[in-house]
Amino acid sequence: MTRILTAADASALRDAAVGILCAVGATAQTSTDGVATGLLRSPTGGSLRVVGLGQIGPIKSFHVEVLAMRMTPTNVALLVVTNARVAQDPKDRPPDLDPADAQLLRKAGARVIAARELYNTFMKARETGRTDDFWQRPPFAELQS
């Protein structure tokens, strides 16, 4: 699961996030040819699509604007998992997104979580054995069906 902390490729980041979410009770849907789609159902019944937004260096506003423009309204929640400056120790990294960029994604309807936050929340749930608590925290609490 630690690979999420070093993933900069959008697909690798998405797949790592899907792995974590499935480990705490989500179920993944695949396409007819068995390819991972990033579409999940939470244990509480909510549906979400996971999208990775990663960069080896900083995530620039341009990257966020392109993603926001490509987002289309849907009845499935969009979870954007961010990961920037992956060569740095995760404890020493600044936030992945500028506050204005995070707000732009939220205004477009996405829920946003940093890979570090997702990983840390997963580790706490694993240590305590309380995966139900995992799904009660933002941004997952909003996924209640």
Beta strands, then each sheet from edge to edge (+ up, - down):
strand 1: 27-30
strand 2: 36-41
strand 3: 47-54
strand 4: 77-83
strand 5: 110-114
sheet 1: 1+ 2- 3+ 4+ 5+
end
